[in-house]
């Protein structure tokens, strides 16, 4: 689950809706990704009731997923 937190000054964040759009999934599906600990998707932060995802953490997660799929192939 996303945590109520303050963003770090060095981090860049995007709204969870933008992250869902980036992956081509619905907001509901993306919400399930956030709850699925086995998936390991970076947890967002909550600011004023909205979830934001650290872009650098999302990009790192994507690299790991590509590496996993390369090893499995």
MIBA-579124 format. One record per atom (N, C-alpha, C): atom name; residue in three letters; x, y, z. Coordinates in Angstrom, 2 decimals. Layout:
N
+----+-----+---------+---------+---------+
|  a |   r |    east |   north |      up |
+----+-----+---------+---------+---------+
| CA | Ala |       X |       Y |       Z |
...
+----+-----+---------+---------+---------+
END
This chain:
73
+----+-----+---------+---------+---------+
|  a |   r |    east |   north |      up |
+----+-----+---------+---------+---------+
|  N | Unk |    0.84 |   -1.18 |    0.00 |
| CA | Unk |    0.00 |    0.00 |    0.00 |
|  C | Unk |    0.88 |    1.25 |    0.00 |
|  N | Unk |    0.43 |    2.26 |   -0.68 |
| CA | Unk |    1.17 |    3.52 |   -0.63 |
|  C | Unk |    1.24 |    4.05 |    0.79 |
|  N | Unk |    2.28 |    4.77 |    1.06 |
| CA | Unk |    2.47 |    5.32 |    2.40 |
|  C | Unk |    2.23 |    6.81 |    2.40 |
|  N | Unk |    1.74 |    7.31 |    3.52 |
| CA | Unk |    1.61 |    8.75 |    3.66 |
|  C | Unk |    2.98 |    9.27 |    4.02 |
|  N | Unk |    3.51 |   10.08 |    3.17 |
| CA | Unk |    4.90 |   10.47 |    3.32 |
|  C | Unk |    5.14 |   11.78 |    2.58 |
|  N | Unk |    6.25 |   12.37 |    2.85 |
| CA | Unk |    6.66 |   13.55 |    2.08 |
|  C | Unk |    7.66 |   13.11 |    1.04 |
|  N | Unk |    7.56 |   13.64 |   -0.17 |
| CA | Unk |    8.53 |   13.27 |   -1.19 |
|  C | Unk |    9.90 |   13.84 |   -0.88 |
|  N | Unk |   10.93 |   13.14 |   -1.32 |
| CA | Unk |   12.27 |   13.67 |   -1.17 |
|  C | Unk |   12.48 |   14.72 |   -2.25 |
|  N | Unk |   13.36 |   15.67 |   -1.99 |
| CA | Unk |   13.56 |   16.75 |   -2.94 |
|  C | Unk |   14.19 |   16.27 |   -4.24 |
|  N | Unk |   15.00 |   15.22 |   -4.19 |
| CA | Unk |   15.68 |   14.75 |   -5.38 |
|  C | Unk |   14.79 |   13.88 |   -6.27 |
|  N | Unk |   13.73 |   13.33 |   -5.72 |
| CA | Unk |   12.89 |   12.40 |   -6.46 |
|  C | Unk |   11.92 |   13.15 |   -7.37 |
|  N | Unk |   11.59 |   12.51 |   -8.49 |
| CA | Unk |   10.55 |   13.02 |   -9.38 |
|  C | Unk |    9.37 |   12.05 |   -9.27 |
|  N | Unk |    8.20 |   12.57 |   -9.15 |
| CA | Unk |    7.01 |   11.75 |   -8.97 |
|  C | Unk |    6.02 |   12.00 |  -10.09 |
|  N | Unk |    5.21 |   10.96 |  -10.37 |
| CA | Unk |    4.11 |   11.10 |  -11.31 |
|  C | Unk |    2.86 |   10.54 |  -10.64 |
|  N | Unk |    1.69 |   11.05 |  -11.00 |
| CA | Unk |    0.46 |   10.52 |  -10.43 |
|  C | Unk |    0.29 |    9.04 |  -10.81 |
|  N | Unk |   -0.33 |    8.28 |   -9.94 |
| CA | Unk |   -0.55 |    6.86 |  -10.22 |
|  C | Unk |   -1.33 |    6.66 |  -11.51 |
|  N | Unk |   -2.22 |    7.58 |  -11.83 |
| CA | Unk |   -2.97 |    7.46 |  -13.08 |
|  C | Unk |   -2.03 |    7.54 |  -14.29 |
|  N | Unk |   -1.01 |    8.37 |  -14.21 |
| CA | Unk |   -0.03 |    8.47 |  -15.30 |
|  C | Unk |    0.79 |    7.18 |  -15.40 |
|  N | Unk |    1.11 |    6.59 |  -14.25 |
| CA | Unk |    1.86 |    5.33 |  -14.25 |
|  C | Unk |    1.02 |    4.23 |  -14.88 |
|  N | Unk |   -0.27 |    4.17 |  -14.51 |
| CA | Unk |   -1.17 |    3.17 |  -15.10 |
|  C | Unk |   -1.23 |    3.35 |  -16.62 |
|  N | Unk |   -1.32 |    4.59 |  -17.06 |
| CA | Unk |   -1.37 |    4.88 |  -18.49 |
|  C | Unk |   -0.07 |    4.46 |  -19.17 |
|  N | Unk |    1.05 |    4.70 |  -18.50 |
| CA | Unk |    2.36 |    4.32 |  -19.03 |
|  C | Unk |    2.40 |    2.82 |  -19.36 |
|  N | Unk |    1.81 |    2.01 |  -18.48 |
| CA | Unk |    1.81 |    0.56 |  -18.66 |
|  C | Unk |    0.61 |    0.06 |  -19.46 |
|  N | Unk |   -0.32 |    0.95 |  -19.77 |
| CA | Unk |   -1.49 |    0.56 |  -20.55 |
|  C | Unk |   -2.47 |   -0.30 |  -19.77 |
|  N | Unk |   -2.57 |   -0.04 |  -18.47 |
| CA | Unk |   -3.51 |   -0.79 |  -17.63 |
|  C | Unk |   -4.49 |    0.18 |  -16.97 |
|  N | Unk |   -5.59 |   -0.37 |  -16.49 |
| CA | Unk |   -6.58 |    0.46 |  -15.81 |
|  C | Unk |   -6.07 |    0.86 |  -14.43 |
|  N | Unk |   -6.71 |    1.87 |  -13.86 |
| CA | Unk |   -6.34 |    2.29 |  -12.50 |
|  C | Unk |   -6.61 |    1.17 |  -11.51 |
|  N | Unk |   -7.68 |    0.39 |  -11.75 |
| CA | Unk |   -8.00 |   -0.72 |  -10.86 |
|  C | Unk |   -6.90 |   -1.79 |  -10.90 |
|  N | Unk |   -6.45 |   -2.12 |  -12.10 |
| CA | Unk |   -5.35 |   -3.09 |  -12.24 |
|  C | Unk |   -4.09 |   -2.56 |  -11.57 |
|  N | Unk |   -3.79 |   -1.30 |  -11.78 |
| CA | Unk |   -2.60 |   -0.72 |  -11.17 |
|  C | Unk |   -2.71 |   -0.76 |   -9.65 |
|  N | Unk |   -3.90 |   -0.50 |   -9.12 |
| CA | Unk |   -4.11 |   -0.60 |   -7.67 |
|  C | Unk |   -3.81 |   -1.99 |   -7.15 |
|  N | Unk |   -4.16 |   -3.00 |   -7.93 |
| CA | Unk |   -3.86 |   -4.39 |   -7.55 |
|  C | Unk |   -2.35 |   -4.63 |   -7.55 |
|  N | Unk |   -1.66 |   -4.03 |   -8.51 |
| CA | Unk |   -0.20 |   -4.15 |   -8.55 |
|  C | Unk |    0.42 |   -3.59 |   -7.27 |
|  N | Unk |   -0.09 |   -2.47 |   -6.81 |
| CA | Unk |    0.45 |   -1.85 |   -5.60 |
|  C | Unk |    0.23 |   -2.73 |   -4.37 |
|  N | Unk |   -0.87 |   -3.47 |   -4.36 |
| CA | Unk |   -1.18 |   -4.32 |   -3.21 |
|  C | Unk |   -0.46 |   -5.66 |   -3.27 |
|  N | Unk |    0.01 |   -6.08 |   -4.43 |
| CA | Unk |    0.65 |   -7.38 |   -4.61 |
|  C | Unk |    2.13 |   -7.30 |   -4.24 |
|  N | Unk |    2.44 |   -7.73 |   -3.02 |
| CA | Unk |    3.83 |   -7.66 |   -2.55 |
|  C | Unk |    4.77 |   -8.53 |   -3.37 |
|  N | Unk |    4.27 |   -9.64 |   -3.90 |
| CA | Unk |    5.11 |  -10.54 |   -4.69 |
|  C | Unk |    5.57 |   -9.88 |   -5.99 |
|  N | Unk |    4.78 |   -8.97 |   -6.51 |
| CA | Unk |    5.14 |   -8.26 |   -7.74 |
|  C | Unk |    6.30 |   -7.30 |   -7.50 |
|  N | Unk |    6.37 |   -6.77 |   -6.30 |
| CA | Unk |    7.49 |   -5.90 |   -5.94 |
|  C | Unk |    7.46 |   -4.53 |   -6.57 |
|  N | Unk |    6.29 |   -4.07 |   -7.01 |
| CA | Unk |    6.21 |   -2.75 |   -7.61 |
|  C | Unk |    6.48 |   -1.70 |   -6.54 |
|  N | Unk |    7.25 |   -0.67 |   -6.88 |
| CA | Unk |    7.57 |    0.36 |   -5.88 |
|  C | Unk |    6.31 |    1.02 |   -5.33 |
|  N | Unk |    6.26 |    1.16 |   -4.04 |
| CA | Unk |    5.11 |    1.75 |   -3.40 |
|  C | Unk |    5.13 |    3.26 |   -3.57 |
|  N | Unk |    3.98 |    3.80 |   -3.79 |
| CA | Unk |    3.88 |    5.24 |   -3.95 |
|  C | Unk |    3.76 |    5.94 |   -2.62 |
|  N | Unk |    3.62 |    7.23 |   -2.71 |
| CA | Unk |    3.35 |    8.03 |   -1.53 |
|  C | Unk |    2.01 |    8.72 |   -1.73 |
|  N | Unk |    1.37 |    9.06 |   -0.64 |
| CA | Unk |    0.08 |    9.73 |   -0.71 |
|  C | Unk |    0.28 |   11.20 |   -0.34 |
|  N | Unk |   -0.15 |   12.05 |   -1.23 |
| CA | Unk |   -0.10 |   13.49 |   -1.00 |
|  C | Unk |   -1.50 |   14.02 |   -1.25 |
|  N | Unk |   -2.10 |   14.61 |   -0.23 |
| CA | Unk |   -3.45 |   15.16 |   -0.34 |
|  C | Unk |   -4.44 |   14.14 |   -0.91 |
|  N | Unk |   -4.31 |   12.88 |   -0.50 |
| CA | Unk |   -5.24 |   11.85 |   -0.91 |
|  C | Unk |   -4.98 |   11.24 |   -2.28 |
|  N | Unk |   -3.91 |   11.65 |   -2.94 |
| CA | Unk |   -3.57 |   11.12 |   -4.26 |
|  C | Unk |   -2.26 |   10.36 |   -4.18 |
|  N | Unk |   -2.18 |    9.25 |   -4.93 |
| CA | Unk |   -0.97 |    8.42 |   -4.92 |
|  C | Unk |   -0.03 |    8.88 |   -6.02 |
|  N | Unk |    1.24 |    9.01 |   -5.65 |
| CA | Unk |    2.29 |    9.39 |   -6.59 |
|  C | Unk |    3.39 |    8.34 |   -6.55 |
|  N | Unk |    3.95 |    8.06 |   -7.73 |
| CA | Unk |    4.99 |    7.03 |   -7.86 |
|  C | Unk |    6.31 |    7.71 |   -8.21 |
|  N | Unk |    7.36 |    7.29 |   -7.55 |
| CA | Unk |    8.71 |    7.78 |   -7.83 |
|  C | Unk |    9.12 |    7.24 |   -9.21 |
|  N | Unk |    9.38 |    8.13 |  -10.13 |
| CA | Unk |    9.67 |    7.73 |  -11.50 |
|  C | Unk |   10.95 |    6.89 |  -11.59 |
|  N | Unk |   11.98 |    7.25 |  -10.85 |
| CA | Unk |   13.24 |    6.48 |  -10.92 |
|  C | Unk |   13.04 |    5.07 |  -10.37 |
|  N | Unk |   12.21 |    4.91 |   -9.33 |
| CA | Unk |   11.93 |    3.57 |   -8.81 |
|  C | Unk |   11.12 |    2.76 |   -9.81 |
|  N | Unk |   10.17 |    3.41 |  -10.49 |
| CA | Unk |    9.37 |    2.72 |  -11.51 |
|  C | Unk |   10.27 |    2.25 |  -12.65 |
|  N | Unk |   11.19 |    3.12 |  -13.09 |
| CA | Unk |   12.09 |    2.76 |  -14.17 |
|  C | Unk |   13.00 |    1.61 |  -13.77 |
|  N | Unk |   13.49 |    1.62 |  -12.54 |
| CA | Unk |   14.34 |    0.52 |  -12.05 |
|  C | Unk |   13.55 |   -0.79 |  -12.02 |
|  N | Unk |   12.29 |   -0.72 |  -11.59 |
| CA | Unk |   11.43 |   -1.90 |  -11.56 |
|  C | Unk |   11.24 |   -2.46 |  -12.97 |
|  N | Unk |   11.07 |   -1.57 |  -13.94 |
| CA | Unk |   10.91 |   -2.01 |  -15.33 |
|  C | Unk |   12.15 |   -2.75 |  -15.82 |
|  N | Unk |   13.33 |   -2.24 |  -15.49 |
| CA | Unk |   14.58 |   -2.89 |  -15.90 |
|  C | Unk |   14.64 |   -4.30 |  -15.31 |
|  N | Unk |   14.29 |   -4.44 |  -14.06 |
| CA | Unk |   14.30 |   -5.76 |  -13.41 |
|  C | Unk |   13.35 |   -6.71 |  -14.11 |
|  N | Unk |   12.16 |   -6.22 |  -14.50 |
| CA | Unk |   11.18 |   -7.08 |  -15.17 |
|  C | Unk |   11.71 |   -7.54 |  -16.52 |
|  N | Unk |   12.40 |   -6.67 |  -17.24 |
| CA | Unk |   12.98 |   -7.05 |  -18.53 |
|  C | Unk |   14.07 |   -8.11 |  -18.32 |
|  N | Unk |   14.89 |   -7.91 |  -17.28 |
| CA | Unk |   15.95 |   -8.88 |  -16.99 |
|  C | Unk |   15.35 |  -10.24 |  -16.62 |
|  N | Unk |   14.28 |  -10.23 |  -15.84 |
| CA | Unk |   13.61 |  -11.50 |  -15.47 |
|  C | Unk |   13.07 |  -12.21 |  -16.70 |
|  N | Unk |   12.47 |  -11.44 |  -17.62 |
| CA | Unk |   11.90 |  -12.07 |  -18.80 |
|  C | Unk |   12.99 |  -12.59 |  -19.73 |
|  N | Unk |   14.14 |  -11.92 |  -19.75 |
| CA | Unk |   15.26 |  -12.38 |  -20.58 |
|  C | Unk |   15.83 |  -13.69 |  -20.05 |
|  N | Unk |   15.91 |  -13.80 |  -18.74 |
| CA | Unk |   16.44 |  -15.02 |  -18.12 |
|  C | Unk |   15.47 |  -16.17 |  -18.33 |
|  N | Unk |   14.18 |  -15.90 |  -18.25 |
| CA | Unk |   13.16 |  -16.94 |  -18.38 |
|  C | Unk |   13.04 |  -17.42 |  -19.82 |
|  N | Unk |   13.45 |  -16.61 |  -20.78 |
| CA | Unk |   13.28 |  -16.97 |  -22.20 |
|  C | Unk |   14.33 |  -17.92 |  -22.69 |
+----+-----+---------+---------+---------+
END
